[in-house]
Amino acid sequence: MSTDPVVARAVALQSAGRYEESKAVLAPRLAEAPDDELAWQVLTVAHEKLGEYELAERAARRGAPDLAPDTSAASSSCPECCSGWTSGPRPGRRQRRPSAGRPGCGPPHFVLSEVLVAHATAPPADHERAYEAALEAVRLAPEEPEAHQAVCFTAVRTQRQDVAKRALVEWLRLDPSNQTAQAMYTDAMADSPNVTAARSAEMYSAGLAGAPQSAMLRNGLDRATYRLLRGTRWLAVVCVVSAGMMVDLFTTSRHPVLRELPVPLGNRLWVLTCMAAIWGFGALWRYRRMRTGVQLNIRSLVRRGRWSKIVLAQAVWAVLCALLISQVPWTDRGVPGVLFWAGLLVPLSTMVYDRGKAG
């Protein structure tokens, strides 16, 4: 492996984000020494960052023609290769000088994996090769967090969710301060099927406290908050059903005779107390117990999200119908029946459709 100053200059240019200039610097070096694997690896990064994926893959294979090189020399001579220059500086990343005595960190495989998986529209065969390259990087350097990161990303892209979770755990174990790994772990835990909306929102809010710039966690918190808002419609539907039962809108086999109207004041007040308890314990009490970040995001999402406004308006409409049914001393069941169905159909009409909305 080369320690040529031209290659070192190209790495320095890439650290400053000047990828086109680094390509120009490397061109004469590669013309003079076409077997300089390290120079090809640095060129691979430049192509990848500029979106030139085919050229990047070609350069990566020139830097690792057999896909199983001994890269310990590269690790010792050019620490930048193992310090994240393939993806630029990342917040929270631990900067470590690699040990010359351990197996190579496998930068060619890591770079090749990133190149093949970087473009979301790349064919599945490229993603599969990226996954194989990432596995080889882990085999060569099991203690390198970047190798497990590559496995995690490529496993997600190739629909190997279990492998991705295991790789994420290893990545976080080796680099616990990495904010990207922290955000992905929080997202994986909070988005599990058995996690309630309230618990999910709490987990995302706690994660954002450690990584406030994470778009993944912000989007996850919005999704969890929207699930909370969708749940308020069920409270409103329960209120409508309670009001309908109070005025005996429908006969049943157990109660074939409808009660006389108007309903006594005591019954109407009792239903009103029940509705107040439903909202007091089902919404207000839970809201007051949430983290401040979740409370603030609920108010923010209602201002920002169109569907959040719709969901909240449906809940308010249903509660209004329930109050009109239960608190007005009706003498016939015609208007309460219309209000009953209006209070049910408006919130139920979009419950299936808006499940996948983001708020």
N, C-alpha and C positions, 0 to 999 in steps of 0.2 A: 504494500500500500504506500501511496505517495504522501509525503509531507511538504509538497511543493508550495512555495509562498503564493503562487497564482491561485491554487485551490483555496488556501486560507483567505485570500482576498475575496474570492467569490462567496465564501461562507459569510464573511463580514458584510458584504453587500446584501446578501439575503436577509441577514439579521436586521438590516435597515429597510427591508421591503423593496429593494431595488433588484428585482428578479431579471428584468431584461438586460441590465448591465452585467449581472453575474453570468448570463449566457454568453455575452460578448467576450467577457474575460476568459471563460472556459474554452472557447472555440479554438484558439491557437494551442492551448495546452493539450487538448484532446487530439488535435492534428499531429502534434509532436509525439505524444505518448498515448496511443489509442487503447492501451491495456491498463490505463490508470483507473482502477475500479472506483476509487474514492471520488475522482473527478466526475465520473459518470453518475454516481449517486447524488452529488451536489447538483448536477445538471437535471437530474430527475425531479428534484424539488422545485427547481425553477419552472420547468414545464408544467408540473402539477398546479402550482400557484397561479399560473397564467391560463389554466384551463386547457392546456394542450395535452390531453390525456393519452392519445396514441403515441405521441413523441415521448411522453413521460414513461409509459410502459416500455418502450423500446430502449430508452436510456437505462431504466431500472434493470432490464435483463442484460444489458452490456456490463452493468456494474455487478451483477450476480448471475453469470451465464449458466451455472449449474444449479442455482437456487439452494445451494447448501455450502457456501464458502465458510472458511474460518475467518471471522471478522474481528478477532481479538486485536489484530494490528490496527485496524481502523479505530477500534474503541480506545486504544492507548494513544494513538497519534492525533486523533481529532475528536475531543470530547464533545464538540458541538453535535456530532452525529447522534449521540445518545442523550442529548440534553434538550431535544425537542425542536431542533431547527427544521425538522420535516414539517412541522405544523406551526411554527412561530411560537413566541412566548405565550404561555397560558397562565392565567392567575392561579396562584396556589400550588404551582408545580414545584416539586423539590428539585433543586439543581444539585446533582451528584457527579463527582468525577468517577468514571468507571474504574474498576479494579483490573489491573493487567493480568491478574492471576485467575480470574474467573472466565467462564466461556464467553464468547463474543455476544454482544447485545443484539446481533442480527439486524443492523440497520437496513441492509438490502431487502430483506424479507418484509420488514416493517414498512419501508418506503413503497415497495411493490404492492403490498396490501392496501396502503392508503391510496395509491394511484388507481388501482382497479375498482375500489369502492367509492371513490370521491364523487363520481358522476352518478347521480340518482337514476338517470335514464340509461345507464350502461346495461348491456345484455346480462341475463342471469349467469351466463357462463363466466363472465368477468368477475362477478361477485363471488362465485364459487372458487375461482382461482385466488381471489383476495383472501377468502377464508382459509384456504390451504396454506397460503404464504404466511398468514398470521399465526397459524398453528406451528409452522416451522420456526417462526421467530420465538415463540414460547418455548419450543423444545431446546433451542440454542441458548436462550437466556430466560429461565423461569423466574428470575428475581427482577426482571425489568418491567416496571409498570406499563411502559408504552406497548410492550408486546401483548399484555393482557387487554389493554385498551383496544388494540387492533382486533383481537379476537372478539371482544364485546361488540364493536361496531359491525364487523363483518357477519357475526352470528345473527344480529338483528336484521341485517339486510337479507340474509339467506333464510330467514324464518326459523332459526334455531334458538328459540326463546330461553330454553333451559340452559343451553351453553352460554348464552349471553349473560344470564344472571350469575352463573358461576364465575365467569370471567370478570364481571363487574365487582363481585366480592373480592376476588384476588387483586384486582386493580386498586380497589380502595384500601385493602390491607397493606399493600406495598407503598401506596401514596395517599395516606389518609387526609392530607390537606388539599388535595386536588379538588377544586370546586366543581369541575365538570363531572367527576366521578360521584361526588356528593349529591349533585343535582340529579343525576341519573338514578342513583340508589333511592333517593327520596321519591322520585317519580314512580319507580317500580313498586315500592312499598305502598305508596298512597293510592296507586291506581289498581290495586289488587281487587278482585271481585268481592271479597268478603269484608272490605273496609267501608264503613258508613261514610256518608257525605260529610258529616261533621268531623269525624276523625281524619278523613282525607284532607279537609281544609286546614285542620290544625297542623298536620304533618307538612303540608306545603308552606304554611306560614312560618313554621319553625325552620324549614330549610331555607327560606328566603332571608331569614335573619343572618344566616351564615354566608349566603351567596345572593346579595340583593340585586345583582345584575343579570341573574339567570332568567332568560326568556322562557326556558322550559318550565321552571317552577312558577313563574307568573301565569303562564297559560294553564298550568295544572291547578293553581289556586282559583282561577276564573272558572274552570270546569267544575271544581268541587263546590264553589259558591253557587253556581247555577243549579247544581243538583239540590242544594239546600232550598233555593227559591222555588224550584219545582215541587218540593215536598210540601210547601205551604198550601198548595191547591187541594191536597188531600184533607188537610184540616178544614178548609172551607167546605169541601164536599160533605164531610161528617156533620158540619153545622147545618147544611141544607137538609140532609137526611133526618137529623134530629128534629128540625122544625116541621118537616113533613109528617113524621110520626106523631108529633104533638097534635096536629089538627086532623089526624086520621084521614089522610087523602085516599087511602085504598083499604078496602075490606080484605080480611084474611080468613082462613078457616078457623083460626082461634078467636078472631074478633069479627064476626060477620056483620055486626051492627055498628055503624059509625056513631061517634059521640056527637052530642048536640053542640052547635055553635051559637054564640061565640065561646071560645075556650076561656075558662076562668082566669082571672088575673094571676092567681098564685101559680098556675101551670105555666103561664107565659113567662113569669119571672124566674121560675125554676129552669126553663130551657135557656133563658138568657144567662143565668149563672153557669150552666153547663158549657155554653159556648165561650164564655169568658175564661173558664178553667181550661178549655181546650187550647185556646190561644195563649193563655198565660203560661201554662206548663209546656205546651208543644212548641211554642215559638219564642215568646219573650224571655222565659227563664233560660232556655237553651242559648239564646242570643247573648244574654248577659254573662253567661259562663264561658263564652268563646274568647280566644285571644284577641287582643286589640287589633292585630293585623287582619284577622278574619272579619271583625266588625267593620273596619274601615273598607275592606274590599267589597263587602256586601253593599254598602252605600255607593261605592264607586261603580260597581257593576250595574246597579240599577240606573245610574246616570248614563253609563256608556253603552250598555247592551240593549238592543232593540227587543230581543226575546225575553230578557229579564223584565223589561217594562210590561210586555204582554202577559207574562206569567203572573206578575204581581197584580195587574189589572183584572185578570180572570179570578184570582183569589178574592179581591175586593168585591167584585161583582157577585160572586157566589155568597159571600157573607152578607152583602146588602139584601140579596133575595131571601136569605134565611131570616134576617131581622124583620123584613116586611111580612113574611109568612107567620112568624111567631109572635110579633109584638102588636100587630094590628088586630083588633077584635072583629075578625071576619064573621059574617052571618051566612055565607055560602062558600062552597069550595071551588068555585070556578076560577077566580083570580089567584088564590093560593096554589091551585094546580098548575096554572101557567107559570107562576113564579118558580115553582118547584122544578119543573122541567128546564126552564131557562137557567136556573142556578146550577143544574147538573150538566146540561149539554155544552154550555160555553166553556167551562174548564176541561171537560172530557174530550171536546172536539179536537184538541191539538196535542193531547198527552202522548200519543204514539209518535206523531210527526216531529215534535220538537225535542224528542229524547236525545238526538245526536247533535243538537245545536250547541254552540259555544257560549251562549249568553247574549 
